[in-house]
């Protein structure tokens, strides 16, 4: 688990425009409350090729990355990791799964399940969070 997160963070630090990920849900939730931001939580499965591709293609070097970092506290979680996360996410059977939560940990938009492409993500953001 840690290797994958370190790998993703290492790749993202090589000059790429990337989402600023937390790996601990509780710390991310506290930061979201402090900054009055929503949570964006991606739940992945270990050794999931689609999950790795989604992170690389959808959450790195995209024009909407600054918007994500400004509006959300983002968390990357791995199925069955030791640290806790909301129980609703435990019932997920499709990976990756992307959730948007408010400060009270309630869904603020419908989740996205499966292959998340840059276009599908951008359209989802615009439909859920257009101001």
SULHU-V326741 format. One record per residue. N is the residue number from 0. SS is DSSP state (H for helix, E for strand, C for the rest). PHI is phi in radians with two decimals (NA if undefined). D_FIRST is the distance of its C-alpha to the first C-alpha in Angstrom with 2 decimals. Layout:
n=N ss=SS phi=PHI d_first=D_FIRST
n=N ss=SS phi=PHI d_first=D_FIRST
This chain:
n=0 ss=C phi=NA d_first=0.00
n=1 ss=H phi=-1.09 d_first=3.77
n=2 ss=H phi=-1.04 d_first=5.40
n=3 ss=H phi=-1.11 d_first=5.40
n=4 ss=H phi=-1.13 d_first=6.49
n=5 ss=H phi=-1.09 d_first=8.67
n=6 ss=H phi=-1.06 d_first=9.90
n=7 ss=H phi=-1.09 d_first=10.93
n=8 ss=H phi=-1.17 d_first=12.51
n=9 ss=H phi=-1.12 d_first=14.19
n=10 ss=H phi=-1.03 d_first=15.60
n=11 ss=H phi=-1.26 d_first=16.80
n=12 ss=C phi=-1.52 d_first=18.51
n=13 ss=C phi=-1.49 d_first=20.70
n=14 ss=C phi=1.50 d_first=23.50
n=15 ss=C phi=-1.52 d_first=22.19
n=16 ss=C phi=-1.41 d_first=23.01
n=17 ss=E phi=-2.48 d_first=19.74
n=18 ss=C phi=-1.26 d_first=18.53
n=19 ss=C phi=-1.49 d_first=17.65
n=20 ss=E phi=-1.57 d_first=14.31
n=21 ss=E phi=-1.72 d_first=13.41
n=22 ss=C phi=-1.96 d_first=10.00
n=23 ss=C phi=-2.06 d_first=12.05
n=24 ss=H phi=-1.08 d_first=14.38
n=25 ss=H phi=-1.07 d_first=17.14
n=26 ss=H phi=-1.13 d_first=17.53
n=27 ss=H phi=-1.13 d_first=17.64
n=28 ss=H phi=-1.10 d_first=20.17
n=29 ss=H phi=-1.09 d_first=22.28
n=30 ss=H phi=-1.15 d_first=22.34
n=31 ss=H phi=-1.10 d_first=23.39
n=32 ss=H phi=-1.11 d_first=26.16
n=33 ss=H phi=-1.04 d_first=27.24
n=34 ss=H phi=-1.61 d_first=27.47
n=35 ss=C phi=1.01 d_first=28.77
n=36 ss=C phi=-2.10 d_first=26.32
n=37 ss=E phi=-1.47 d_first=24.65
n=38 ss=E phi=-1.70 d_first=20.94
n=39 ss=E phi=-2.03 d_first=19.29
n=40 ss=E phi=-2.08 d_first=16.10
n=41 ss=E phi=-1.89 d_first=14.15
n=42 ss=E phi=-1.87 d_first=12.21
n=43 ss=E phi=-2.11 d_first=10.32
n=44 ss=C phi=-2.01 d_first=9.36
n=45 ss=C phi=-1.04 d_first=6.98
n=46 ss=C phi=1.04 d_first=9.52
n=47 ss=C phi=-1.78 d_first=11.85
n=48 ss=H phi=-1.08 d_first=14.36
n=49 ss=H phi=-1.09 d_first=16.10
n=50 ss=H phi=-1.10 d_first=13.14
n=51 ss=H phi=-1.11 d_first=12.62
n=52 ss=H phi=-1.12 d_first=16.41
n=53 ss=H phi=-1.08 d_first=16.85
n=54 ss=H phi=-1.08 d_first=14.90
n=55 ss=H phi=-1.23 d_first=16.89
n=56 ss=H phi=-1.49 d_first=20.18
n=57 ss=H phi=-1.68 d_first=20.39
n=58 ss=C phi=-2.03 d_first=18.76
n=59 ss=E phi=-2.42 d_first=19.97
n=60 ss=C phi=0.94 d_first=23.65
n=61 ss=C phi=-2.10 d_first=25.22
n=62 ss=C phi=-1.14 d_first=28.32
n=63 ss=C phi=-1.61 d_first=26.90
n=64 ss=H phi=-1.06 d_first=23.99
n=65 ss=H phi=-1.08 d_first=26.30
n=66 ss=H phi=-1.10 d_first=27.33
n=67 ss=H phi=-1.05 d_first=23.81
n=68 ss=H phi=-1.13 d_first=23.21
n=69 ss=H phi=-1.42 d_first=26.67
n=70 ss=H phi=-1.80 d_first=26.58
n=71 ss=E phi=-2.30 d_first=23.08
n=72 ss=E phi=-1.75 d_first=20.30
n=73 ss=E phi=-1.81 d_first=17.23
n=74 ss=E phi=-2.26 d_first=13.89
n=75 ss=E phi=-1.96 d_first=10.77
n=76 ss=E phi=-2.15 d_first=9.04
n=77 ss=E phi=-1.93 d_first=6.84
n=78 ss=C phi=-0.82 d_first=9.32
n=79 ss=C phi=1.17 d_first=9.70
n=80 ss=C phi=-1.18 d_first=7.44
n=81 ss=C phi=-1.24 d_first=9.76
n=82 ss=C phi=-1.29 d_first=11.37
n=83 ss=C phi=-1.47 d_first=14.07
n=84 ss=C phi=-2.73 d_first=15.20
n=85 ss=C phi=-0.94 d_first=18.57
n=86 ss=H phi=-1.04 d_first=19.58
n=87 ss=H phi=-1.01 d_first=20.90
n=88 ss=H phi=-1.35 d_first=17.49
n=89 ss=H phi=-1.18 d_first=16.74
n=90 ss=H phi=-1.56 d_first=19.51
n=91 ss=C phi=-1.23 d_first=18.13
n=92 ss=C phi=-2.04 d_first=18.47
n=93 ss=C phi=-2.13 d_first=18.12
n=94 ss=C phi=-2.24 d_first=15.20
n=95 ss=C phi=-1.28 d_first=14.87
n=96 ss=E phi=-2.23 d_first=16.78
n=97 ss=E phi=-2.08 d_first=18.09
n=98 ss=E phi=-2.14 d_first=19.86
n=99 ss=E phi=-2.12 d_first=22.35
n=100 ss=E phi=-2.16 d_first=23.22
n=101 ss=C phi=-1.60 d_first=26.03
n=102 ss=C phi=-1.08 d_first=26.34
n=103 ss=C phi=-1.53 d_first=27.11
n=104 ss=C phi=1.14 d_first=23.91
n=105 ss=C phi=-1.74 d_first=26.18
n=106 ss=E phi=-1.11 d_first=25.65
n=107 ss=E phi=-1.78 d_first=27.59
n=108 ss=E phi=-2.88 d_first=27.37
n=109 ss=E phi=-1.16 d_first=26.54
n=110 ss=E phi=-1.28 d_first=22.96
n=111 ss=E phi=-2.04 d_first=22.21
n=112 ss=E phi=-2.07 d_first=20.66
n=113 ss=C phi=1.58 d_first=19.83
n=114 ss=C phi=-1.18 d_first=20.52
n=115 ss=C phi=-1.83 d_first=20.93
n=116 ss=C phi=-1.66 d_first=23.22
n=117 ss=H phi=-0.96 d_first=24.56
n=118 ss=H phi=-1.17 d_first=27.89
n=119 ss=H phi=-1.15 d_first=26.73
n=120 ss=H phi=-1.14 d_first=24.59
n=121 ss=H phi=-1.04 d_first=27.55
n=122 ss=H phi=-1.10 d_first=29.97
n=123 ss=H phi=-1.13 d_first=27.94
n=124 ss=H phi=-1.03 d_first=27.78
n=125 ss=H phi=-1.12 d_first=31.50
n=126 ss=H phi=-1.29 d_first=32.47
n=127 ss=H phi=-1.58 d_first=30.58
n=128 ss=H phi=-2.19 d_first=30.98
n=129 ss=C phi=-1.25 d_first=34.15
n=130 ss=C phi=-1.79 d_first=36.21
